[in-house]
């Protein structure tokens, strides 16, 4: 494996592998849904080399994420429902 591989490239390899697996559509969605959250909350990570992403980076992201970095609509919410802080 290339030591300079980015998270974005690694994710593409993973998505190709998931596409080849015999999985139900809902399972594929679950396996890939964290990509959308990361794109929304930490888009820079996709251009970072895997070896550059350290424990401090991940701990800081987790702290921000748990304290309102992400917002979501509750399950079965209507269009008048406010977004909530955090992740479902």
C-alpha positions in Angstrom: 0.0 0.0 0.0 1.2 3.5 -0.8 2.3 5.2 2.4 1.0 8.5 1.1 -2.6 7.2 0.5 -5.3 9.6 1.5 -8.5 8.8 3.4 -10.5 9.7 0.2 -8.6 7.1 -1.9 -9.0 4.5 0.9 -12.7 5.2 1.0 -13.0 4.7 -2.8 -11.3 1.3 -2.4 -13.7 0.4 0.4 -16.8 1.5 -1.6 -15.7 -0.6 -4.5 -15.3 -3.6 -2.2 -18.7 -3.1 -0.6 -20.2 -2.9 -4.1 -18.9 -6.4 -4.8 -20.3 -7.9 -1.6 -23.6 -9.6 -1.5 -25.4 -7.3 0.8 -28.9 -6.0 1.2 -29.4 -2.4 0.1 -30.0 -1.3 3.7 -26.7 -2.9 4.8 -24.8 -1.1 2.1 -26.3 2.2 3.2 -25.3 1.6 6.8 -21.7 0.6 5.8 -21.3 3.8 3.8 -23.3 6.5 5.7 -20.4 7.8 7.8 -19.0 9.2 4.6 -21.8 11.8 4.5 -21.4 12.8 8.1 -17.6 13.3 7.6 -18.2 15.3 4.3 -20.5 17.6 6.2 -18.5 17.9 9.4 -14.8 17.3 8.5 -14.4 17.6 4.7 -10.6 18.2 4.9 -10.0 14.7 6.2 -10.6 13.2 2.7 -7.4 14.9 1.4 -5.3 14.0 4.4 -2.8 11.1 4.2 -3.8 8.3 6.6 -0.5 8.4 8.4 -1.1 12.2 9.1 -4.4 11.6 11.0 -3.4 11.2 14.6 -5.1 10.4 17.9 -5.3 14.1 18.8 -7.1 14.9 15.5 -9.6 12.2 16.1 -10.1 13.1 19.8 -10.7 16.8 18.9 -13.2 15.8 16.1 -15.1 13.5 18.5 -15.3 16.3 21.1 -16.6 18.8 18.5 -19.0 16.2 17.1 -20.4 15.3 20.5 -20.9 19.0 21.4 -23.0 20.1 18.4 -20.8 20.0 15.3 -23.4 17.9 13.5 -27.1 18.5 13.3 -29.8 16.1 12.3 -33.6 15.7 11.9 -35.2 13.2 14.2 -36.6 10.0 12.7 -40.1 10.6 11.3 -39.8 14.4 11.7 -41.8 16.7 9.5 -40.6 19.8 7.7 -41.5 22.0 10.8 -39.2 20.1 13.1 -36.0 21.8 14.2 -32.7 20.2 13.7 -31.1 18.7 16.8 -27.4 18.9 17.8 -25.3 15.8 17.6 -26.0 12.7 15.5 -28.9 10.3 15.7 
